[in-house]
C-alpha cells in the first residue's frame, strides 16, 4: 500500500515540533522518518519510490516555490525573509465557523495568526533544507474570495548583479506546473483558478537590494488535490501531466 496524505500529519520531521503546533501528541512518530515531502519541484526522485508522501500545505507550496531559486544559489540573505500571504476563504476548510460566514468576510480584509501559523514550521523546514539559519516572518491574510493564494515574498539580495529573471526561468524551465511570467508581470489568482499551476514573477524595485517575488496558486489544486494527483502520477510512473492539463477557469 502506498499513501499520499493530504493532511498535515507527516509534513514535519520533528514529532515534538508537530505536537507543539498541532496541540496533540503525534499518533505515529515512528513513520515520520520515511515520509517524503511531496513538493515535486524539489523531491521528484524521492517521491518516485516513496511509500508515504506528505502532500504540502497551500501556503508552503506558494512560498517555497517563490523562494527556492534564490536560496538554492545563495543569492538572498536567509536570516530576514518576509512572506506576506493572502488566501481565499476555502483555505480554512468547510467546517462551520462564524469567521468564514459571507457576512463576516465579504468586503473585509484582515491578517490572522500573526503570532504563529501552523504552516510556518513547514515553510521554514523546507527552506532550511537549502539554506542555513532561515529567519522567516510569515503573516497570512484572509481576503473575500473563494479560492486562491497570493504570496508576496521579500528578501535581501547578496548579489545585485544577478539576472533574476534568467535565474527563475532556468530553475523552472523543465517544471510542467511552474510558470515564470515575463519580466515586469504581476500574476493574478484568477489566472490559476482550477489549474495545477504556480505562477511566479520576480521584481527588484528601484534596482535596489530587495527582491520581491510574487507567487500565486489555487489553494485547492496546486495547494492540495492537484498536487496530490501530480505526486500520484510520479509514484506510479504515469505522465506527470495526466489529469492535470486543464487550463484556468477564467472568469
DOBAVO-84662 format. One record per atom (N, C-alpha, C): x, y, z. Coordinates in steps of 0.2 Angstrom, whole numbers, plus 5000, padded with zeros to 4 digits. Layout:
BEGIN
XYZ ...
//
This chain:
BEGIN
500449945000 500050005000 500450065000 500350114996 500750174995 500250234997 500450285000 499950335003 500250405001 499750444999 499850514999 499350545004 499650585009 499250605014 499150685013 498550705012 498350775011 498350815017 498350785023 498350815029 499050835031 499150865037 499750895039 500250845044 499950785044 500250735049 500950715048 501250715042 501850695040 502350745037 502150805037 502450865034 503150885038 503050885045 503650905049 503950845051 504650845051 505050785053 505150775060 505050835064 505150835071 504450825075 504350765078 503750755081 503550805087 504050825090 503950875096 503750935093 504050965088 503851025084 503151015082 502950955079 502250945077 501750955082 501950925088 501450925094 501350995096 501951035096 501851105098 501451145094 501451135087 501051175083 500351145082 500251085083 499551055082 499151035088 499551045094 499151035100 499050965103 499350915100 499250845102 499850805101 499950755104 500550715103 500450675096 500950665092 500950635086 500750565087 500250535082 500050475083 500550415081 500950435076 501450385074 502050415072 502450435077 503050465076 503550425072 503550355073 503950315070 503950315062 503450335060 503350345052 503650405049 503750455053 504050525051 504650515047 505150475049 505750475045 505650455038 505250405036 505150385030 504750425025 504350475028 503850515024 504250555020 504050565013 504450605009 503950675008 504250725008 503850795007 503750795000 503050804998 502850794992 502850864988 503450894987 503450954983 503950934977 503550914971 503950884966 504550924963 504450984963 505051034961 505651024965 505650994970 506150984975 506350904976 505850864977 505950794979 505650744974 505650764967 505350714962 505650644963 506350644963 506650574963 506450534969 506450564975 506250534981 505450514981 505050554978 504350544978 504250484974 504650474969 504550414964 504550344967 504950344972 505050274976 504750274983 504350324985 504150334991 503550284993 503450264999 502850235001 502350275004 502650335007 502250385010 502450455008 501950495005 502150555003 501650605007 502050655010 501650705014 501550765009 500850775007 500750825002 500750895006 501150945003 501251005006 500651045007 500751095012 500151145013 500151195007 499651235007 499551285002 499951345002 500051375008 500451425009 501251405008 501451345011 502051325010 502251315003 501751284999 501951274991 502051344988 501651394989 501751454986 502451494988 502551484994 503151524997 503751494995 503751424996 504451384994 504551394987 504151384982 504251394975 504451464973 504251514977 504451584976 505151594978 505351564983 506051574987 506651534985 506451474983 506951424982 507551444977 507351474971 507851484966 508451534970 508151584974 508651624977 509051594982 508751554986 509151524992 509551464990 509351424985 509751374982 510451404980 510451464977 511051484974 511451534979 511151544985 511451584990 511451664988 510851684984 510851744982 510351794986 510051764991 509651804996 509951795003 509951845007 510051835014 509551795018 509751735020 509151695023 508951715030 509251755033 509051775040 508451825041 508351855035 507751905036 507351905030 506851855029 506451835024 505751855026 505351895022 504651905024 504151875019 503651835021 503151805017 502551845019 502251885015 501651925016 501151885011 500651845014 500251805010 499551815011 499151805006 498451815006 498051755003 497551735007 497151675005 496451685004 496051645000 495351644999 495051605005 494451615006 494151585012 494151505012 494151475006 494151405006 494851375009 495351415010 495951395014 495851375021 495251395024 495051375031 494651315031 494551285025 494151215026 493451235025 493051175026 492251185025 491951185032 492251185038 491951175044 491551245045 491051235049 490551295051 490951345055 491051405053 491351455058 491051525056 490951555062 490751625061 491251665057 491851655058 492351705055 492351695047 492151635045 492151625037 491451635034 490951665038 490251675035 490351735030 489851725025 489951785020 489851855023 489451865027 489351925030 489951955034 490351905037 490951915040 491551935036 491651905030 492251905026 492151955020 491451965018 491352005012 491552075013 491852105009 492052175009 492552195015 492952145017 493352155023 494052115021 494552135025 495252105023 495552115030 495952055032 496252055038 496852005039 497352025043 497851975044 497551925050 497851865050 497651825056 498351785058 498251755063 498851705066 499551745065 499551805067 500151845066 500751815071 500551795078 501051775082 501351705080 500951665076 501151605073 500651565070 500851535064 500351495060 500651425059 500251375059 500551305058 500951295052 500851335047 501251325041 501951355041 502051395047 502751425047 503251375048 503251325053 503751275053 503851235047 503351225043 503351185037 503751225032 503651295031 503951335026 504751335028 504851345035 505551355037 505951295036 505651235038 505951165037 506151165029 505751175025 505851175018 506451215016 506451275018 506951325016 507651315019 507551285025 508151265029 508551205026 508151175021 508451115018 508951135012 508951205010 509351235005 509751295008 509651315014 509951375016 510051365024 510551395027 510651395034 510351455038 510151445044 509851495048 509351535045 508851505042 508251545039 507851575045 507851645044 507351685048 506751705044 506251685046 505651695042 505051725046 504851785043 504251815046 503651805041 503151765043 502651745039 501951765042 501651815038 500951835040 500451825035 499951775037 499451765032 498851815033 498451825027 497851865027 497251835024 496751845026 496051825024 495751875019 495651855013 495351905008 494651875006 494251925004 493551905002 493451874995 493751814994 493751774988 493651704990 493451664986 493351594987 493951554988 494351564983 494951524982 495551564979 496151534980 496751574978 497251594983 497851594982 498351614987 498851664983 498951724986 499451764983 500051774988 500651754987 501151764991 501651824989 501751874993 502251924991 502851914996 503351904993 503951874996 504551934996 504851945001 505351995002 506051965004 506551985001 507251965004 507752015001 508352015005 508852055003 509352014999 509552044993 510052004989 510752014991 511151954990 511851954992 512251984986 511951984980 512252004974 511752034969 511852104968 511352144965 511552144957 512052104955 512152104948 511852044945 511551994949 511251934946 510651954941 510551914936 509951924932 509451884935 508951914939 508451874942 507951834938 507851874932 507351844928 507651774925 508251784923 508551724920 508651664925 508751684931 508851634937 508251594938 507651634938 506951594939 506751554933 506951584927 506751544921 507151484920 507751484922 508151424921 508051374927 507851394933 507651354938 507051314936 506551344933 505951304932 505851294925 506351294921 506251284914 505951214912 506051164916 505851094915 505251074919 504951124923 504451104928 503751124924 503351064924 502751074920 502251124923 502251134930 501751164933 501951234937 502551254935 502851324937 502951364931 502551424931 502551464925 502851534928 503551544925 503851604927 503651654921 503351714924 503051764919 503551804917 503451844911 503951894908 504151944914 504651974913 504952024917 504352084918 504252104924 503852164925 503052134926 502952074926 502252044927 502052054934 501352044934 501052044941 500551984941 500651924943 500151874942 499551884947 499051854944 498351864947 498151794949 497751794955 497551724957 497051694952 496651744949 496151714944 496451674938 497151694937 497451664931 497651594933 497551564939 497751494941 497151464944 496551494944 495951464947 495851394943 495751344947 495651274945 496251244941 496751274941 497351244937 497951224942 498251174941 498851144945 499451184943 499451254944 499951294941 500151344947 500851354947 501051414951 501351464946 501151524947 501351574943 501851624947 502351644944 502851674948 503151734944 503251794947 503551854944 504051874949 504651904947 505151924951 505351994949 505452034955 505552114954 506152134958 506452184956 506952224960 506752294960 506352314965 506152384965 506652434965 506652484961 507152544961 507852514960 507952454957 508552424956 508952424963 508652414968 508952414975 509152344977 509352324983 509552264985 508952224988 508352244987 507752204989 507452164983 507352104984 507052064979 506352054981 505852064977 505152044978 504851994973 504651934976 504451884972 503651874973 503251874968 502551864968 502451794966 502051754970 501851684968 501151674969 500851644964 500051634965 499951564963 499451534967 499251464966 498451464968 498151414965 497451394968 497651344974 497351374980 497551334986 497151264986 496651254982 496351194981 496651144976 497051164972 497351124967 498151114968 498551164965 499251154967 499351154974 498951194978 499051194985 498751134989 498451084985 498051024988 498050974984 497350964981 497250904977 497650894971 497750944967 498050944961 498750914962 499150944967 499750924969 499850854971 499250824974 499250754976 499150714970 498850734965 498750694959 499450694955 499750754955 500450754952 500950714956 500950704962 501350654966 501150584964 500450574964 500250504962 500550484955 500550534950 500750514944 501550504944 501950534948 502650524949 502750454952 502350444957 502450374961 502350314957 501850324952 501650264948 501950264941 502350314940 502650314933 502250334927 501750374929 501250394924 501550464921 501350484916 501550554913 501350604919 501750654921 501650694926 501050744925 500950754919 500350804917 499650764917 499650704918 499050664917 498450694922 497950704919 497350734923 497450804926 497950834924 498150904926 498250954921 498050944915 498150984909 497551044908 497051044913 496551094912 496851164913 496551204909 496851274910 496351314915 496651374917 496251404922 495551424921 495151424926 494451444925 494351514925 494451554919 494351624919 493751644914 493251684916 493251714923 493051674929 
//
